[in-house]
Amino acid sequence: VQLVESGGGLVQPGGSLRLSCAVSGFTFSGYPMKWYRQGLGKEREWVARISRFGVTTDYADSVKGRFTISRDNSKNTVYLQMNSLKPEDTGAYYCYADRIPPLWGQGTQVTVSS
């Protein structure tokens, strides 16, 4: 069972990144998926959620209108498109499978800086 994030990096304020989380080892389409993030010295916070078939999405107020979560069940992958990035978006981004037991990826670092 594995969740592997990718797509992080260094980007200037106002820029964009697309994170991916590839899932293996369980029935991906059977579970909602979420993205969390954790800044240095901060608690991990929820960012976005998507239902099993992508019909419903929810976002933290801090990213609403700038981030878009999506999924491709044929590829067992969930995405986070991040636009208009701000320095406060800097942190490690984790995907999370909302199942029992829950599963976390190892994280991918996003740094927004000029």
BAROKOL-737121 format. One record per residue (C-alpha): x, z, y; residue number from 1; chain. Coordinates in steps of 0.02 Angstrom, whole numbers. Layout:
N
@x=X	z=Z	y=Y	i=NUM	ch=A $
...
//
This chain:
114
@x=0	z=0	y=0	i=1	ch=A $
@x=78	z=-54	y=163	i=2	ch=A $
@x=40	z=-83	y=347	i=3	ch=A $
@x=176	z=-175	y=440	i=4	ch=A $
@x=168	z=-199	y=628	i=5	ch=A $
@x=263	z=-331	y=724	i=6	ch=A $
@x=265	z=-415	y=893	i=7	ch=A $
@x=329	z=-275	y=1003	i=8	ch=A $
@x=465	z=-298	y=1130	i=9	ch=A $
@x=516	z=-288	y=1312	i=10	ch=A $
@x=401	z=-369	y=1439	i=11	ch=A $
@x=386	z=-366	y=1628	i=12	ch=A $
@x=235	z=-287	y=1713	i=13	ch=A $
@x=93	z=-411	y=1713	i=14	ch=A $
@x=155	z=-494	y=1555	i=15	ch=A $
@x=76	z=-511	y=1384	i=16	ch=A $
@x=116	z=-470	y=1204	i=17	ch=A $
@x=24	z=-496	y=1041	i=18	ch=A $
@x=46	z=-365	y=907	i=19	ch=A $
@x=9	z=-399	y=724	i=20	ch=A $
@x=-19	z=-281	y=579	i=21	ch=A $
@x=-7	z=-356	y=406	i=22	ch=A $
@x=-92	z=-257	y=270	i=23	ch=A $
@x=-64	z=-257	y=83	i=24	ch=A $
@x=-115	z=-151	y=-65	i=25	ch=A $
@x=-298	z=-120	y=-28	i=26	ch=A $
@x=-457	z=-215	y=14	i=27	ch=A $
@x=-426	z=-250	y=198	i=28	ch=A $
@x=-602	z=-311	y=236	i=29	ch=A $
@x=-675	z=-150	y=170	i=30	ch=A $
@x=-618	z=-43	y=316	i=31	ch=A $
@x=-621	z=-33	y=504	i=32	ch=A $
@x=-451	z=-43	y=585	i=33	ch=A $
@x=-381	z=41	y=739	i=34	ch=A $
@x=-231	z=34	y=852	i=35	ch=A $
@x=-151	z=191	y=923	i=36	ch=A $
@x=-2	z=215	y=1037	i=37	ch=A $
@x=117	z=354	y=1080	i=38	ch=A $
@x=222	z=363	y=1236	i=39	ch=A $
@x=383	z=463	y=1245	i=40	ch=A $
@x=339	z=647	y=1254	i=41	ch=A $
@x=154	z=611	y=1243	i=42	ch=A $
@x=23	z=634	y=1109	i=43	ch=A $
@x=-33	z=487	y=1005	i=44	ch=A $
@x=-190	z=409	y=1080	i=45	ch=A $
@x=-320	z=291	y=1015	i=46	ch=A $
@x=-318	z=118	y=1093	i=47	ch=A $
@x=-443	z=5	y=1005	i=48	ch=A $
@x=-555	z=-9	y=853	i=49	ch=A $
@x=-630	z=-155	y=758	i=50	ch=A $
@x=-765	z=-153	y=626	i=51	ch=A $
@x=-741	z=-221	y=451	i=52	ch=A $
@x=-792	z=-399	y=492	i=53	ch=A $
@x=-745	z=-398	y=675	i=54	ch=A $
@x=-923	z=-388	y=740	i=55	ch=A $
@x=-896	z=-230	y=840	i=56	ch=A $
@x=-748	z=-181	y=947	i=57	ch=A $
@x=-714	z=-29	y=1055	i=58	ch=A $
@x=-576	z=10	y=1179	i=59	ch=A $
@x=-502	z=157	y=1271	i=60	ch=A $
@x=-546	z=151	y=1455	i=61	ch=A $
@x=-362	z=133	y=1499	i=62	ch=A $
@x=-350	z=-37	y=1412	i=63	ch=A $
@x=-527	z=-105	y=1428	i=64	ch=A $
@x=-527	z=-279	y=1500	i=65	ch=A $
@x=-341	z=-304	y=1466	i=66	ch=A $
@x=-323	z=-283	y=1277	i=67	ch=A $
@x=-416	z=-373	y=1139	i=68	ch=A $
@x=-420	z=-319	y=957	i=69	ch=A $
@x=-459	z=-447	y=823	i=70	ch=A $
@x=-437	z=-471	y=637	i=71	ch=A $
@x=-420	z=-609	y=510	i=72	ch=A $
@x=-482	z=-546	y=342	i=73	ch=A $
@x=-417	z=-703	y=256	i=74	ch=A $
@x=-242	z=-654	y=311	i=75	ch=A $
@x=-263	z=-465	y=293	i=76	ch=A $
@x=-203	z=-447	y=471	i=77	ch=A $
@x=-263	z=-358	y=627	i=78	ch=A $
@x=-204	z=-406	y=800	i=79	ch=A $
@x=-192	z=-329	y=972	i=80	ch=A $
@x=-179	z=-451	y=1116	i=81	ch=A $
@x=-112	z=-359	y=1267	i=82	ch=A $
@x=-124	z=-440	y=1439	i=83	ch=A $
@x=-86	z=-378	y=1615	i=84	ch=A $
@x=32	z=-250	y=1543	i=85	ch=A $
@x=79	z=-99	y=1646	i=86	ch=A $
@x=227	z=20	y=1634	i=87	ch=A $
@x=108	z=154	y=1571	i=88	ch=A $
@x=71	z=45	y=1419	i=89	ch=A $
@x=248	z=80	y=1358	i=90	ch=A $
@x=257	z=164	y=1189	i=91	ch=A $
@x=256	z=144	y=1002	i=92	ch=A $
@x=101	z=55	y=940	i=93	ch=A $
@x=30	z=96	y=769	i=94	ch=A $
@x=-104	z=15	y=666	i=95	ch=A $
@x=-219	z=127	y=565	i=96	ch=A $
@x=-334	z=92	y=420	i=97	ch=A $
@x=-491	z=197	y=437	i=98	ch=A $
@x=-510	z=241	y=255	i=99	ch=A $
@x=-490	z=393	y=143	i=100	ch=A $
@x=-348	z=431	y=138	i=101	ch=A $
@x=-307	z=351	y=306	i=102	ch=A $
@x=-154	z=241	y=318	i=103	ch=A $
@x=-31	z=217	y=460	i=104	ch=A $
@x=96	z=82	y=494	i=105	ch=A $
@x=274	z=122	y=545	i=106	ch=A $
@x=246	z=69	y=726	i=107	ch=A $
@x=315	z=-63	y=842	i=108	ch=A $
@x=391	z=-24	y=1012	i=109	ch=A $
@x=319	z=-97	y=1171	i=110	ch=A $
@x=417	z=-74	y=1332	i=111	ch=A $
@x=345	z=-132	y=1497	i=112	ch=A $
@x=478	z=-131	y=1631	i=113	ch=A $
@x=552	z=-239	y=1766	i=114	ch=A $
//
